[in-house]
Amino acid sequence: MDQNKVPVRGDIHVLIVGDPGLGKSQLLQAAAAVSPRGIYVCGNATTKAGLTVAVVKDPMTNDYAFEAGAMVLADNGLCCIDEFDKMTSEHQALLEAMEQQCVSIAKAGLVASLSSRTSVLAAANPVGGHY
């Protein structure tokens, strides 16, 4: 335990930026298929709860329960997010999950912190559609 040693993060996040039609989506889908716990989501079709955690009500018991999102499901794996540039306000939901490697939630009387030790591989188009 050297005090001068710089801590090394185990999970590296990568953003791929390229022109439309270069095959970024196919690269992400292939990476998710190869990874043991790989999850592929499209950024323009997902919500904040779909990326992190949602609280749902069970119709049978009327109790509240957690429903894991992509970052929690990909714990110790790879979370591939396509169309990262088309996500509206979901970027802030990813900050805690990417930096602290956990997702905290406090809704409907439930308080929890779920692990999201995952690497994020995201793909986006450049501003204006081309370089």
C-alpha positions, -999 to +999 in steps of 0.1 A: +000+000+000+023+028-013+009+062-005+025+077-036+009+052-059-017+066-084-050+046-082-058+029-115-094+026-126-104-008-139-132+004-162-123+025-192-149+045-211-145+051-248-164+075-271-162+068-309-170+098-331-173+093-368-193+102-399-227+085-405-224+052-424-190+041-411-203+011-391-202+024-356-234+007-347-222-027-360-190-023-340-210-016-308-233-046-315-204-069-321-186-057-289-218-063-269-222-098-284-186-108-275-187-094-240-199-119-213-222-092-199-226-070-228-257-047-232-265-027-263-289+003-261-297+030-286-294+065-270-323+081-288-348+055-277-339+051-241-347+071-210-329+080-178-346+051-160-337+027-188-301+035-184-299+034-146-327+021-124-365+024-125-390+020-096-420+000-107-452-010-088-460-047-088-497-051-098-502-083-077-488-071-044-489-033-048-454-031-036-426-011-052-396-028-067-364-019-086-361-026-123-325-026-134-314-005-164-286-010-189-258+003-166-268-020-137-274-050-160-240-046-175-222-047-141-187-063-146-193-061-183-197-037-212-225-012-218-226+000-255-246+032-261-253+041-297-265+075-309-249+092-278-252+126-294-290+123-297-296+117-260-313+147-246-309+150-208-298+115-200-261+124-199-264+136-163-279+103-152-247+086-165-223+108-145-226+090-112-227+055-129-196+062-149-176+081-123-186+064-089-195+031-105-228+029-086-263+041-091-281+057-062-318+059-060-344+072-035-380+069-047-413+056-033-397+050+001-370+028-013-333+039-009-305+019-025-272+020-042-266-005-070-233-014-085-225-004-121-189-014-125-190-013-163-171+001-191-190+023-215-185+022-252-204+049-269-208+061-305-218+095-318-220+115-349-200+148-351-218+181-348-232+191-382-233+155-395-197+154-408-162+166-401 
